Amino acid sequence: MKPLKTKVSITLDDNIVYKIKLLSEQDDRSFSQYINMVLKQHIVQKEKDE
């Protein structure tokens, strides 16, 4: 079974959106998938640092 997902709206700087779009395309992921992956990595790292 797939994990549950929640739809959210956020406001991002234009340059961040541009770079995320480029990076997600290079990684063959959707914009949302890429953001989700980056946020997961950030959370894991923060938890390790604590």
Residue pairs with C-beta under 8 A, 6 or more apart in sequence:
12 20
20 31
20 34
20 35
20 38
21 31
23 34
24 30
24 31
24 33
24 34
24 35
27 34
29 37
